Each structure stands twice: as C-alpha cells, then as structure tokens.
Amino acid sequence: MQRSLLFLPVVLLTATLTAREPAWIFNKGPDAKLISLDQGQLFLGFGLTKLVPTGTDLTLTVSMSAEDAFPAESRPFFGVRYKYKTTQAQAGLFFTTDTLPVLSDKSYSTFPVVGDNTWRTVIVDMRKFEHKNWKGKITSFRFDPTNPSDLDSTYQVSRLGFFASEADAQKFLDAAVDAPDYSEPTFFAAPFERVRVPGGVLSEGFVQADYMLRSKAVDKPGETTVVGFRAKDGKGDEMVVPVCQTNRRGFTCFVANKPGDYHLVNASVSLSDIASLPAKTQAAIQFVAARRLLAAADTREFRPAATLTDAEWNDASAVLGPFGVDLKKLAKPATRADAAVVLKSAIQAALGTATESPYPSEYFSRDRIRIGAWVAPRPEAIGKDFIETYSSGGFDWIVTHGPLADTSHREMLLRECDKYGVELVLGDGAFNNPGVATAEYYDHPCFAGTYVTDEPGTDQYDELAKISNAYVKETGGKLPYINLLPMYANAAQLKYGASAAEIKYYDSDPDLFRKYCDAFCEKFNVPYICTDIYPLNWENGKRTTYKDYCESINVIAASARRHNKVFWCCIQTFAWVASKRTPTESEFRWQSYCMLSFGCKGLLCWTYAGYEPEFPSLLTADGKRTNAWYDAATVFKEIRGISDAVVRYRNIGAMSHNCTDKTPYLKFSDPVRDFAAVKQIQCDDPLLVGCFARNDGHGSAMTVVNMSELESLTTTFVKLKLAGSKVVAWPRGERTVLTPDAEGFFHLTLPPGDGVFVEVE
C-alpha cells in the first residue's frame, strides 16, 4: 500500500514528558516490549529477548518521541550486545535526522558481526561511514541485526544505544545480565505443541526436554485427544494429563508438573446418552470424559442430567489443583452436563486456548461485501477497545501488515476479532511453514489467512505462487493475502515489483496491466484478486480525479470475471503526500459505488491509522478517531446494509452515460452494450451504471453513480425506464420500493459523489 518507498519512515510515537537516554535494555530490562519488528517474530522468555526472522529483511525499531531526539555530535558511538546463530556476517543501521527525514541509503551504516551463538559486543563510530551524515539531530533509527536475514537464523539482542565515548558504550554493554531467569513465567514451545510449567517456575535439575511432547500419530485430533504421561523412572501406570487440549490442526497445549514421557493418544469416549444435547455441551462432555474428570456410570453412559455430587466436584478439584486450576473459586454446577462445560472452560482458561466466539466459522466465510483495512498495529494500540472501535466503524475484515510484538498481542487480537465478528488476516510470516505456523490459532473462527506481500512484479509470481498454493493446501483453504500493483505502475514495476521505481501517474498501458492481472489469476490458486487504486488528487488547489480511474478498475475486474475470482480493492483513505486528499463522506461513498459497479466485493482502506502524526488517516498515529473515521463509518455501514441484497447478483460489467472528454476518468474499454433491464436513461450529467444478473436467473440489478467531477458539487437527477414490474432502490442503505411516473420513468436524485443500488424484478 505505501507507494513506492523502499525504506519507510519510522513511526514517531506519542511524546514522553521528558527525553530519555538513547540507550535501551532488552534482556532483564524494561524495553523489550518497545521493540517493533518487521519480517520477524519477538519471543520473550526467562527475561531474555529472541528475534526469529520470517523473511529476508528482519528489522528492529524502538519508539523515539520528538523530545528523545539527540545531537549526533554528542553521541557518535553506537554499541550493541548480541548473540546470533547465523551464517550472515553483516549488520546495518539506518537513521533519520532533522535534515534527513526518511530512512534511505543516505544513512545506511554497515558493520561486521559474528554468528557463532556466543554473546558478543560491537561498537562503531558513526562519524567514520562514507555517507558522512551523522550530524544534526538524530530523530529515529532502524537496526538490521543482519542484512539480509535468513529463516535459519535466530538473533538475541541484549541491549543497544548511542554514547558520547567508546568507554561509555563499553561500560553500558558490559553491565548486561544475559543468564536466563527461571523464576520468570515460563512456557516451552515447539511445532504443534506448547508446554506450560505450573507456577511458571522450572524445577531445579529439570531441562526443557523433560517436558517436551513425544508425539505419536493421531488421526483427526479433537476433544478426545489427550496427553498421556509416564514418569521418568518408568514406574507406575500411564496417566492422562488433565490440563491439555489438542485442536483440529493437531496443535497441543498442556501443563506438565513432573519430568517424564509425554505423548498424544486418542481416548476412547463412546457415550450413548448425550446425542440429544447441544453440540457445545456434547463437546464439553467428551472433553472432560477423555480426561477422566467425571467418570461415566459405564463405558456408554455419562448421565448428563444427573445432579453433580459434592464428591465428584471435590475429586475434580483435587485432580486439577496441582496443575494450576482452582475450582474453589467457582460455584458448584447443578448437573454433570453443566459441570462438563465449566470444567472445559476452566482448563482452556488455564491453557490460554479458549476460542469461544458468538460467531461460527460460517459467519466469517459467508458471501458478502467485505469492509476491511490494512493495519500495522503497535503493541500499545491493541487494547481492549481496538477491535471494538474498528467494528463500530463498519469494518469486518482486517489485514495486519508485519508481525505483532509477541504472542500475547496476537492472542488478544484473535480473541477480540472472534468477539466482534471481524475476519482476520495475520501478518506473521506463517506462509513460510503454514502447516506448523498456523496450527496454534487455526481453531479461531476469525482466522482467515496470512499476509504474504504487497505489490509484487511478474518476475516474483512463480515463487510466490509456489508459496501461496502450498499455503492453501496445507491450511485447508485459508487465504495467503497478496495485494497487486495498480494500473498506473510502470512497466518496470509490473515486472520487478513496486521497489523498482517510485510510483507516479505514468501513461497507462491497459494491455500490460491486463497481462499482469491475468498471470496472477492463472498462477495462484486463490479465490480473489486485489489491488489498490487511489484517484483523489489536488492540482493547483482544486480537486481532480485520476484520468484512467474507471479503466483501471475495469481491467482487473474483467480479469476476475474471466478467471472466476472475487475482486477486492483498496480505496483511497487518507492524504499521505500533498498531492493526495483525505476523502470526505461523499468521496468515500463515490469510491465505494464505483467499485461496486464493477463487481468489487471487498473494500479495503489503506491505511486504517496514520503512520506519521502529520498524516493522520481514519485514526491518528496515537489512536484517536479523526473526522475521516466518522465519514468512512457512515458510508461503510450503508454498504453493509446493502450487502445481502448485492450478493444475490453477479456483476456482468458496467456501462457509462454521457461520458465526454471532460470526464476522462469515466472512460473504459468493453462496456456492456446491451443490458435488457434498462430501456432508457434520461440524465444531462455523466453516470456510471454497473450491470448485474440475478444468481438464480430471476431479475436484474444495477448501480447508478453520479460521475460529475467532485470539485463541481453537482447534484444529478436521473430518470430510468426499466424492464420490470417491481423496482427496489437502496438509497443510503435503506430499502425503498420505487413507483414510476405517468410516463413509466423511475426517478433518482444523486447528490455529489452519490450512488445507489437498484433491483429490477
């Protein structure tokens, strides 16, 4: 989405009251959660910090407020303490200053590192690099642990900072404490498993291997899949670990409190008296029965309606207590079925595996017009009201760009999206090993897929298609999300990707763009094709429109129809440069109806929140709603209001009315020539008419959009003679039955930028 900058500016977060020293302590220090990564995941454990790359350009930034800027000449020495396991041998530092506001090669500073899995320190004099730009005030920086990174490496960064002298830097680095602290909350993670140690403390003398799961083949894991345990000394019978859960993808989470052999097994639970109960209650009964928490009268009956006895509740409490589940805080349930639900919930709460959602998976995957946004959330932004605010703006689909700070933020985001019915595409690099990487959160109904990349060129298609098609197969149909270049990209970018050159409004080549779109549809086994088109400009103080706007939509929409793909598009949301403008309510509506006219079924905003204080989007960089948020929310709620009606039809293209040289943005190739539903249009102004056929073959529909240049603020009056006995319009999302005049014409009034969906039966 960000147009054409190879290096993005670092976000400046909310200013602190006083400037801090430009030195950050991650291991056993307060600053680990300030880390923001791109193309990497952050793991915190035992008081230590570990970075795992998810791509070839792992980068680390920490927030600096305006007050934190410091004179370059006063702190010329950069120091970092690190422990790398990698074959890469070069690290890098980028920085911005009061005269060098954007990260670029003008500040790129490289120095050697050693990846021998040993703690090392390096100190460099920033004045000695050839760029000679270490001057003025330093306002932000980006650290590349190695450049490039690779997926076989791991990186630990203990601390880093900028210092007045080499001696000061060495003193700071030598003060590091990098031994693990086992009193810290602890969990062990491995592919398809997670082990938590009760109390968060490792027993003295035990090592991680004592708690790791020895997996055995388990077909179709589910509620009755449990963890079996045999003591390390081999004495005693095999036991079932009561606090365990294995999801449908085979990801297992359990609590271990003794060293020994842990392995998966499918318990035999065949109960004849629970079939009439709700599905969730049946699952809970199978869950607790497999864990031997509530015994059955025999191997076939559970007696769900029977009164739960004190003895049964006390026995369950005694079994779960050593694993950190305290039932004494809960009221005793009335029946055994009630108890099963409570026990399952208590165990999932202890494990952190609860995926309860008021919305089933079918709600998220249903046919609809998706309203979404591209988001790069900072850790402090993902509070309990983040998704609530997002949903209240009419959004039900979110794409996160870049990994979240740690797994706790990801889990919070998943839970909140489940709660508010927001479909989630995660940007956590899971496309590299999708079967394993998505297993832990696969059961969340909201989880829709993984962000892969933005604006690739055709030279990258084969490798990306290989990755994406494998992702679809290994995840059972989840989406690998890729956004394509727009038509106004130049030939070099369409071949090599957005970073080949800066995107400007080049002379368009629809044939080249058509081949670009068709190649994507032919190579990628995904149900969609997506791009972004930003048409709203300022020129000499006046509003103007990208001259090939409708054609750029038409080309990709036609490719989608030819290849049976769903068409999605990112619309213009804010002004990130002076030549662009932040849309008003009417301009959000105009873009939305233009997109719908060509069959678009996914409207995305780039970006939901501004990335710089001076360029706010729907939210400011510090999370406050702007006027644009309310404008967009008004329109998106209208679009959601017509969604169920629109998806009853399939788009067959569009046609224009009164298109002239004064409206170049309305011109497009291969318009619909014969749309039987429309007998006659009477209107003095330019219109865009989207043409739709009913999915079941009974009826037609259309969108009608006022295409007068938005600067003119023209209200358009439309008269339509239609081939149908019943006409229903949806002005501003409200269903309205239209009545013809004496001459058989239906009347529409379209204010500036307005559009309306009309059904003809």
C-alpha positions in Angstrom: 0.0 0.0 0.0 2.6 2.7 0.8 3.5 4.0 -2.6 7.0 3.1 -3.8 9.3 3.9 -0.9 11.8 1.2 -0.5 12.5 2.5 3.0 9.6 3.6 5.1 9.9 6.3 7.8 9.9 5.1 11.3 6.8 5.9 13.3 7.3 8.6 15.9 5.1 7.6 18.9 3.4 9.9 21.4 5.9 12.2 23.1 7.0 11.5 26.6 7.1 14.3 29.1 10.9 14.2 29.3 13.6 12.9 26.9 15.1 9.5 27.7 18.7 8.5 27.2 19.1 6.9 23.8 20.0 3.5 25.3 17.7 0.5 25.5 17.9 -2.5 27.8 16.0 -5.6 26.5 17.3 -8.5 28.5 16.3 -8.2 32.2 15.3 -4.7 31.4 12.2 -2.5 30.7 12.5 -2.0 27.0 11.8 -5.4 25.4 8.1 -4.6 24.8 9.1 -1.3 23.0 10.6 -3.4 20.2 8.8 -3.3 16.9 9.8 -5.8 14.2 9.2 -6.2 10.5 9.6 -9.6 8.9 10.3 -11.2 12.3 8.7 -12.5 15.5 9.6 -11.5 19.0 9.9 -14.1 21.7 10.2 -13.2 25.4 11.1 -15.8 28.0 13.2 -16.2 31.1 13.8 -12.5 31.0 15.5 -12.7 27.6 14.7 -11.5 24.1 14.9 -13.6 21.0 14.1 -12.5 17.4 13.2 -15.1 14.7 13.1 -13.9 11.1 10.0 -14.5 8.9 11.6 -13.0 5.8 14.9 -11.8 4.4 14.7 -8.3 5.8 14.3 -8.6 9.6 14.4 -5.1 11.1 14.2 -3.7 14.7 13.0 -0.3 15.7 12.1 1.3 19.1 10.0 4.3 19.6 11.5 7.8 19.9 9.5 10.8 20.7 10.3 14.3 19.4 11.8 15.0 22.8 14.1 12.0 22.5 16.0 13.4 19.5 19.7 14.0 20.4 22.6 15.8 18.8 24.6 13.5 16.6 28.0 15.1 17.6 27.3 14.4 21.3 26.8 10.6 20.8 28.8 9.3 17.9 29.3 5.8 19.2 26.7 3.1 18.6 27.0 -0.1 20.7 25.1 -3.4 20.7 25.4 -6.6 22.7 24.2 -9.6 20.7 24.2 -13.4 20.4 23.4 -14.6 16.9 23.1 -18.1 15.4 23.5 -17.3 11.7 25.8 -17.6 8.7 25.2 -13.9 7.9 28.2 -11.6 8.7 26.9 -8.0 8.3 24.6 -5.9 10.4 23.3 -2.4 9.5 21.9 0.8 10.9 19.7 3.4 9.3 18.8 6.7 10.9 16.8 9.9 10.3 17.8 13.4 11.2 16.2 16.9 11.2 17.5 17.3 7.7 17.3 13.7 6.5 13.7 12.8 7.4 13.3 9.4 5.6 15.3 6.2 6.1 17.4 5.6 2.9 20.8 4.6 1.7 22.0 8.1 2.6 22.3 6.9 6.2 23.0 3.2 5.7 25.8 2.1 8.0 27.1 -1.4 7.9 29.5 -3.3 10.2 30.6 -6.9 10.7 29.0 -9.3 13.2 29.8 -12.9 14.2 27.0 -15.6 14.3 28.7 -18.2 16.4 25.9 -18.4 19.1 28.2 -16.5 21.6 27.5 -13.3 23.4 29.5 -10.5 21.7 29.6 -6.7 21.7 30.4 -4.3 18.8 30.9 -0.6 19.0 31.1 1.6 15.8 32.0 5.2 15.3 29.1 6.6 13.2 31.3 9.5 12.0 33.5 7.2 10.0 31.0 5.9 7.5 31.3 7.2 3.9 27.8 8.8 3.9 29.1 11.5 6.4 25.5 12.1 7.5 25.9 11.6 11.2 25.1 15.2 12.0 22.3 17.4 13.2 19.7 15.9 15.4 19.1 12.1 15.3 15.3 11.6 15.3 14.9 7.8 14.8 16.8 4.7 13.8 16.3 1.2 12.4 18.6 -1.7 13.3 19.1 -4.6 10.9 20.5 -7.4 13.1 21.9 -8.8 9.9 21.4 -7.7 6.3 20.0 -9.8 4.8 18.4 -12.1 7.3 17.5 -15.8 6.6 14.9 -18.2 8.0 17.5 -20.5 9.5 18.9 -17.8 11.9 18.0 -16.7 15.4 19.0 -13.5 17.0 19.3 -12.3 20.6 19.8 -8.6 21.3 20.6 -7.8 24.9 20.9 -4.0 24.7 21.9 -1.2 22.4 22.4 2.6 22.4 24.3 5.7 21.4 27.1 7.1 23.6 29.5 10.0 23.9 32.6 7.8 24.0 33.7 4.3 23.3 34.4 3.8 27.0 30.8 4.8 27.9 29.5 2.4 25.3 31.6 -0.5 26.6 30.6 0.2 30.2 26.9 0.0 29.3 27.4 -3.2 27.3 29.5 -4.9 30.0 26.7 -4.3 32.5 24.4 -6.7 30.7 22.9 -9.7 32.6 22.1 -12.3 30.0 21.6 -15.5 32.0 18.1 -16.9 31.9 15.9 -16.3 35.0 13.8 -19.4 35.6 11.6 -17.6 38.1 10.1 -15.7 35.2 6.7 -17.1 33.8 7.7 -20.0 31.6 6.4 -21.9 28.7 8.1 -24.2 26.2 7.1 -24.1 22.6 7.7 -26.4 19.7 6.0 -27.2 16.4 2.4 -28.3 17.2 2.9 -28.2 20.9 3.2 -25.9 23.9 4.1 -26.9 27.4 3.4 -24.7 30.4 5.2 -25.3 33.7 2.9 -24.9 36.8 3.6 -21.8 38.7 5.8 -20.5 35.9 8.9 -22.0 37.6 11.3 -24.7 36.3 12.1 -27.3 38.9 15.8 -27.4 39.7 17.6 -30.0 37.8 15.0 -30.4 35.0 15.6 -29.3 31.5 13.2 -28.4 28.7 13.5 -31.9 27.2 11.9 -33.4 30.3 8.6 -31.7 29.4 8.5 -31.9 25.7 5.8 -33.9 24.0 6.8 -37.2 22.3 4.2 -37.1 19.5 2.6 -40.3 18.1 0.4 -40.4 15.0 -3.1 -39.2 15.9 -5.7 -39.1 13.2 -8.3 -36.4 13.3 -7.4 -34.8 16.6 -10.2 -33.3 18.6 -12.0 -33.2 22.0 -10.9 -36.7 23.0 -7.3 -36.3 22.1 -5.3 -36.2 25.3 -1.7 -36.2 26.6 -0.6 -39.4 28.1 2.2 -39.4 30.7 4.6 -41.9 32.1 7.1 -41.0 34.8 10.7 -40.6 34.0 11.7 -43.5 36.2 9.2 -45.7 34.3 7.3 -46.7 37.5 3.6 -46.6 37.8 0.8 -46.8 35.3 0.4 -44.4 32.4 -1.7 -41.3 33.3 -3.7 -38.7 31.5 -2.7 -35.1 31.9 -6.0 -33.4 32.7 -5.0 -29.9 31.7 -4.4 -30.4 28.0 -6.0 -29.6 24.7 -5.3 -30.5 21.1 -7.1 -28.5 18.4 -8.3 -29.7 14.9 -4.9 -28.9 13.4 -3.1 -31.1 15.9 -1.6 -28.2 18.0 -1.3 -29.4 21.6 -1.1 -27.2 24.7 -0.7 -28.8 28.1 0.6 -28.3 31.6 3.4 -30.6 32.9 4.4 -30.9 36.5 6.7 -33.9 36.5 9.6 -34.9 34.3 8.8 -37.9 32.1 7.5 -39.1 28.8 4.5 -37.1 27.3 2.7 -38.3 24.2 -0.6 -37.9 22.4 -3.3 -40.5 22.5 -6.9 -40.6 21.4 -9.0 -41.6 24.4 -11.9 -44.0 23.9 -15.1 -42.0 24.6 -18.3 -43.6 23.3 -21.3 -42.2 25.1 -24.9 -43.2 24.2 -26.9 -40.7 26.2 -25.6 -37.3 25.0 -26.7 -37.2 21.4 -29.7 -35.0 22.1 -27.7 -32.3 23.8 -26.4 -29.1 22.1 -23.2 -29.6 20.2 -21.1 -27.4 22.6 -22.3 -29.4 25.6 -21.6 -32.7 23.8 -18.0 -31.5 23.1 -17.5 -30.4 26.7 -18.7 -33.8 28.0 -16.3 -35.6 25.6 -13.6 -33.3 26.7 -13.9 -34.0 30.4 -14.7 -37.7 30.0 -11.5 -38.2 28.0 -9.5 -36.5 30.8 -11.2 -38.8 33.4 -12.5 -35.8 35.4 -16.2 -37.0 35.6 -16.5 -40.8 35.5 -19.3 -42.4 33.4 -21.6 -45.0 35.0 -20.2 -47.4 32.5 -18.4 -47.1 29.2 -21.5 -46.0 27.3 -23.3 -43.5 29.6 -22.5 -40.2 31.1 -25.8 -39.3 32.9 -25.7 -35.6 31.9 -28.9 -34.6 33.7 -27.8 -36.2 37.0 -27.1 -34.0 39.9 -23.4 -33.2 40.4 -22.4 -34.5 43.8 -20.0 -32.8 46.2 -17.7 -35.8 46.0 -17.5 -35.5 42.2 -16.7 -31.8 42.3 -14.1 -32.2 45.1 -12.5 -35.1 43.1 -12.2 -32.9 40.0 -10.8 -30.0 42.1 -8.2 -32.3 43.7 -7.1 -33.6 40.2 -6.8 -30.1 38.7 -5.3 -28.2 41.6 -1.7 -29.3 41.1 -1.9 -28.1 37.5 -2.9 -24.5 38.5 -6.7 -24.8 38.0 -8.5 -23.6 41.2 -12.2 -24.7 41.2 -12.8 -23.5 44.7 -13.4 -20.0 43.3 -16.3 -21.3 41.2 -19.8 -22.2 42.3 -20.6 -25.9 42.1 -22.6 -26.6 38.9 -26.1 -28.2 39.2 -25.7 -31.1 36.8 -23.0 -33.2 35.4 -23.5 -31.7 31.9 -23.2 -28.2 33.5 -20.0 -29.3 35.2 -18.5 -30.5 32.0 -19.0 -27.1 30.4 -17.5 -25.4 33.5 -14.5 -27.8 33.7 -13.7 -27.4 30.0 -13.8 -23.6 30.2 -11.6 -23.6 33.3 -9.0 -25.8 31.7 -9.0 -23.7 28.5 -8.6 -20.6 30.6 -5.6 -22.1 32.3 -4.1 -23.1 29.0 -4.9 -19.8 27.2 -6.6 -21.9 24.4 -10.2 -20.7 24.6 -11.6 -19.8 21.2 -15.2 -19.1 22.2 -16.9 -16.9 19.7 -20.5 -15.7 19.3 -19.9 -16.1 15.6 -19.4 -19.5 13.9 -16.9 -20.0 11.1 -19.6 -19.8 8.5 -20.3 -16.2 9.6 -16.8 -15.1 8.6 -16.7 -17.1 5.3 -20.2 -16.1 4.1 -20.7 -14.4 0.8 -20.8 -10.6 1.5 -19.2 -7.3 0.6 -16.2 -7.3 2.9 -15.3 -3.9 4.5 -11.7 -4.0 5.7 -8.5 -2.2 6.3 -4.8 -2.7 6.2 -3.4 -2.2 9.7 0.1 -2.2 11.2 -0.8 -2.0 14.9 1.7 -1.0 17.5 1.6 -3.1 20.7 0.2 -0.2 22.8 -2.6 0.2 20.2 -4.0 -3.3 20.6 -6.0 -2.6 23.8 -9.4 -4.0 24.6 -11.2 -1.2 22.6 -9.0 -1.5 19.4 -11.3 -4.1 17.6 -14.4 -2.7 19.2 -13.7 0.7 17.6 -12.8 -0.9 14.4 -16.0 -2.9 14.2 -18.1 0.1 15.2 -16.8 1.8 12.1 -18.5 -0.8 9.9 -15.3 -2.9 9.4 -15.5 -6.7 9.4 -12.2 -7.7 7.8 -8.6 -6.7 8.9 -5.2 -7.3 7.3 -2.3 -6.9 9.7 1.0 -5.9 8.0 4.0 -7.1 9.9 4.2 -9.3 13.0 2.8 -8.4 16.3 5.2 -7.7 19.2 4.6 -11.1 20.8 2.2 -13.9 21.0 0.1 -12.3 23.8 -0.8 -9.4 21.4 -1.7 -11.9 18.7 -3.9 -13.9 21.1 -5.6 -10.7 22.3 -6.3 -9.7 18.7 -7.7 -13.1 17.8 -10.0 -13.1 20.8 -11.3 -9.6 20.1 -11.9 -10.4 16.4 -13.8 -13.5 17.5 -15.8 -11.4 19.9 -16.8 -8.7 17.4 -17.1 -10.7 14.2 -14.0 -9.3 12.5 -12.3 -11.6 9.9 -8.5 -11.5 10.5 -5.6 -12.0 8.1 -2.4 -12.1 10.2 1.0 -10.7 9.0 3.2 -13.1 11.0 5.1 -14.8 8.3 3.2 -18.1 8.6 3.4 -18.7 4.9 6.9 -19.9 5.4 5.8 -23.1 7.2 2.0 -22.8 7.2 1.0 -26.3 8.5 3.0 -25.7 11.6 2.9 -21.9 11.9 -0.9 -21.6 11.8 -1.7 -24.7 13.9 -1.9 -22.9 17.3 -4.6 -20.4 16.3 -6.2 -22.4 13.5 -9.4 -23.0 15.5 -10.2 -19.3 15.9 -13.3 -18.8 13.8 -12.0 -15.3 12.8 -8.6 -16.5 11.5 -8.9 -16.1 7.7 -5.3 -16.3 6.5 -1.8 -14.8 6.3 -0.4 -11.7 4.7 2.3 -12.6 2.2 3.4 -9.5 0.3 2.5 -6.2 -1.3 2.8 -5.2 -5.0 5.0 -7.9 -6.5 6.1 -8.0 -10.1 5.5 -10.8 -12.5 9.1 -12.0 -12.1 8.2 -12.9 -8.5 4.9 -14.7 -9.4 6.3 -18.2 -9.8 8.0 -18.3 -6.4 5.0 -16.5 -4.7 2.5 -18.9 -6.4 4.5 -21.8 -5.1 4.4 -20.4 -1.6 0.7 -19.4 -1.8 -0.6 -22.6 -3.3 1.2 -24.6 -0.7 -0.3 -22.4 2.0 -3.8 -23.0 0.7 -3.3 -26.8 0.6 -1.6 -27.1 4.0 -4.1 -24.9 5.8 -7.2 -26.4 4.4 -8.2 -23.3 2.4 -7.0 -20.3 4.4 -6.1 -17.3 2.4 -2.5 -16.2 1.5 -3.1 -12.5 1.0 -1.2 -10.6 -1.7 -2.0 -7.1 -3.0 -1.1 -6.3 -6.6 0.1 -3.1 -8.2 -2.4 -0.6 -9.7 -2.6 0.1 -13.4 -0.6 3.3 -13.1 2.5 1.4 -12.1 5.2 1.5 -14.9 6.4 -1.4 -16.9 9.5 -2.0 -14.7 7.3 -2.2 -11.6 4.9 -4.6 -13.2 7.8 -6.9 -13.9 10.1 -6.4 -10.9 7.8 -5.1 -8.2 7.0 -1.7 -6.6 10.5 -1.1 -5.3 11.8 -1.0 -8.9 10.9 2.7 -9.1 8.7 5.3 -7.4 5.1 5.1 -8.5 3.9 8.1 -10.3 1.0 8.6 -12.7 2.6 7.3 -15.8 0.9 7.0 -19.2 -1.1 3.8 -18.7 -0.8 0.6 -20.6 -4.1 -1.3 -20.0 -2.8 -4.3 -22.1 0.3 -4.6 -19.9 -1.8 -4.4 -16.8 -4.3 -6.9 -18.1 -1.5 -9.4 -18.7 -0.2 -8.7 -15.2 -3.7 -9.5 -13.7 -4.4 -12.5 -15.9 -1.0 -14.0 -15.0 -1.9 -13.7 -11.3 -5.2 -15.4 -11.8 -3.7 -18.2 -13.8 -0.8 -19.0 -11.4 -2.4 -18.5 -8.0 -4.9 -21.0 -6.6 -6.7 -18.4 -4.5 -10.3 -17.2 -4.8 -9.5 -13.5 -5.2 -7.5 -10.8 -6.9 -6.8 -7.5 -5.1 -5.2 -4.2 -5.9 -5.3 -0.6 -4.7 -6.4 2.5 -6.7 -6.1 6.0 -5.3 -7.9 8.5 -7.6 -8.4 11.7 -5.5 -5.8 14.4 -6.1 -5.1 18.1 -5.6 -4.0 20.2 -8.5 -3.5 23.9 -8.2 -5.8 24.0 -5.2 -8.6 22.1 -6.9 -10.0 18.6 -6.6 -9.1 16.4 -9.6 -9.6 12.7 -10.4 -7.1 10.2 -11.8 -7.9 10.2 -15.5 -7.9 6.4 -16.0 -9.9 5.6 -12.9 -12.7 3.5 -14.3 -10.5 1.8 -16.8 -8.1 0.8 -14.0 -11.0 -0.8 -12.1 -12.4 -2.3 -15.3 -9.3 -4.1 -16.4 -8.7 -6.0 -13.1 -12.5 -6.6 -12.6 -12.7 -8.1 -16.1 -9.8 -10.4 -15.4 -11.5 -11.5 -12.2 -14.7 -12.4 -14.1 -12.8 -14.3 -16.8 -11.0 -16.4 -14.2 -13.9 -16.8 -11.7 -12.1 -14.8 -9.0 -13.6 -12.4 -6.4 -12.4 -8.8 -7.0 -11.2 -6.8 -4.0 -9.7 -3.3 -4.0 -8.1 -0.8 -1.5 -9.7 2.6 -1.9 -8.1 6.0 -1.1 -8.4 6.6 2.6 -6.1 9.5 3.5 -3.5 12.0 2.2 0.0 10.7 2.7 1.5 13.3 0.4 0.5 16.8 -0.5 -0.9 15.9 -3.9 -3.4 13.5 -2.4 -6.5 14.3 -0.4 -8.3 12.7 2.5 -11.8 11.7 1.2 -14.9 13.3 2.6 -18.1 11.3 3.3 -19.3 11.8 -0.3 -15.9 10.8 -1.7 -15.8 7.6 0.4 -19.3 6.9 -1.0 -18.3 7.7 -4.6 -15.3 5.3 -4.5 -17.4 2.6 -2.9 -20.2 2.7 -5.5 -17.7 3.0 -8.4 -16.1 -0.2 -7.1 -19.4 -2.0 -6.6 -20.3 -1.1 -10.2 -17.5 -3.3 -11.5 -18.4 -6.2 -9.1 -15.9 -5.4 -6.3 -16.9 -7.4 -3.2 -14.1 -6.3 -0.9 -13.4 -2.6 0.1 -10.1 -2.1 1.9 -8.7 1.1 3.4 -5.0 1.8 3.3 -4.4 2.6 5.9 -6.6 2.4 9.0 -4.3 4.5 11.1 -1.8 7.2 10.0 1.8 6.3 10.3 3.1 9.8 10.9 1.5 12.5 13.2 1.3 15.0 10.4 -0.5 12.5 8.1 -3.5 11.0 10.1 -5.8 8.5 8.5 -9.0 7.3 10.0 -7.1 7.1 13.2 -4.2 9.3 14.2 -0.8 7.7 14.9 -1.7 7.7 18.6 -5.1 6.1 18.1 -7.6 9.0 18.1 -10.5 9.0 15.7 -10.4 11.7 13.0 -13.3 13.2 11.1 -12.5 10.8 8.3 -13.2 7.9 10.6 -16.8 9.2 11.0 -17.2 9.9 7.3 -16.0 6.4 6.4 -18.1 4.8 9.1 -21.2 6.4 7.8 -20.6 5.0 4.3 -19.4 1.6 5.3 -22.5 1.0 7.4 -24.6 1.8 4.4 -22.6 -0.7 2.3 -23.1 -3.3 4.9 -26.8 -2.5 4.8 -27.0 -3.4 1.1 -24.5 -6.3 1.2 -27.1 -9.2 1.4 -29.0 -7.7 -1.5 -26.0 -7.2 -3.7 -24.6 -10.7 -3.3 -27.8 -12.2 -4.7 -26.5 -10.9 -8.1 -23.3 -11.4 -10.2 -21.7 -8.5 -12.0 -21.5 -8.7 -15.8 -19.7 -5.4 -16.3 -20.6 -1.7 -16.5 -21.7 1.0 -18.9 -21.3 4.7 -19.0 -23.8 7.5 -19.8 -22.8 11.0 -21.1 -19.0 10.2 -21.0 -17.1 13.1 -22.7 -13.6 14.4 -22.9 -14.4 16.4 -19.8 -14.8 13.1 -17.8 -11.8 11.0 -18.9 -12.0 9.1 -15.6 -15.3 7.6 -16.8 -13.9 6.1 -20.0 -13.3 2.4 -20.0 -13.0 -0.4 -22.6 -15.5 -3.1 -23.5 -18.5 -1.6 -21.8 -21.8 -3.6 -21.6 -23.6 -2.8 -24.8 -27.0 -4.4 -24.1 -28.4 -4.5 -20.7 -32.0 -5.6 -21.0 -33.1 -4.2 -17.7 -32.5 -0.6 -18.8 -34.8 0.6 -21.6 -33.9 4.3 -21.4 -31.8 6.7 -19.3 -32.6 10.4 -19.2 -29.9 12.5 -17.5 -27.9 15.5 -18.5 -24.9 14.5 -16.4 -22.4 11.7 -16.6 -23.3 8.4 -15.0 -21.6 5.0 -14.3 -24.1 2.1 -14.4 -23.0 -1.3 -13.0 -24.9 -4.2 -14.5 -25.9 -7.3 -12.5 -27.8 -10.5 -13.2 -29.6 -12.5 -10.5 -27.7 -15.6 -9.4 -30.9 -17.7 -9.6 -31.8 -16.2 -13.0 -34.9 -14.2 -11.9 -34.2 -10.5 -12.2 -31.5 -7.9 -12.7 -29.9 -5.1 -10.7 -27.7 -2.1 -11.3 -25.7 0.6 -9.5 -26.1 4.2 -10.7 -23.4 6.6 -9.7 -23.1 10.4 -10.1 -19.9 10.8 -12.1 -19.7 14.6 -12.2 -16.3 15.9 -11.3 -16.4 16.0 -7.5 -15.0 19.6 -7.5 -18.2 20.8 -9.2 -20.5 19.7 -6.4 -23.2 18.7 -8.9 -26.5 17.1 -7.8 -27.7 14.8 -10.6 -31.3 14.0 -11.5 -31.8 10.6 -13.2 -34.9 9.2 -15.0 -34.9 5.5 -15.8 -37.3 3.4 -17.8 -36.8 -0.2 -16.7 -37.9 -3.6 -17.8 -39.5 -4.9 -14.7 -42.8 -4.9 -12.7 -41.1 -4.1 -9.4 -38.2 -1.8 -8.7 -36.4 -1.6 -5.3 -33.8 1.1 -4.6 -31.4 1.2 -1.7 -30.6 4.9 -1.2 -28.1 5.3 1.7 -28.6 1.6 2.5 -32.4 1.8 3.1 -34.7 -0.4 1.1 -37.2 1.7 -0.8 -39.9 0.5 -3.4 -40.0 2.9 -6.3 -43.1 4.0 -8.1 -42.9 5.1 -11.8 -44.3 8.4 -13.0 -47.1 8.6 -15.6 -44.7 8.0 -18.4 -43.2 5.0 -16.8 -40.0 6.6 -15.6 -38.4 6.0 -12.2 -36.7 9.0 -10.6 -33.4 9.1 -8.7 -31.7 12.1 -7.1 -28.0 11.7 -6.6 -26.1 14.4 -4.6 -22.4 14.9 -5.4 -20.5 11.6 -5.3 -23.6 9.6 -4.6 -24.6 6.2 -5.8 -27.5 3.8 -5.4 -28.1 0.1 -5.8 -31.4 -0.7 -7.7 -33.1 -4.1 -8.1 -35.4 -4.8 -11.0 -37.8 -7.8 -10.9 
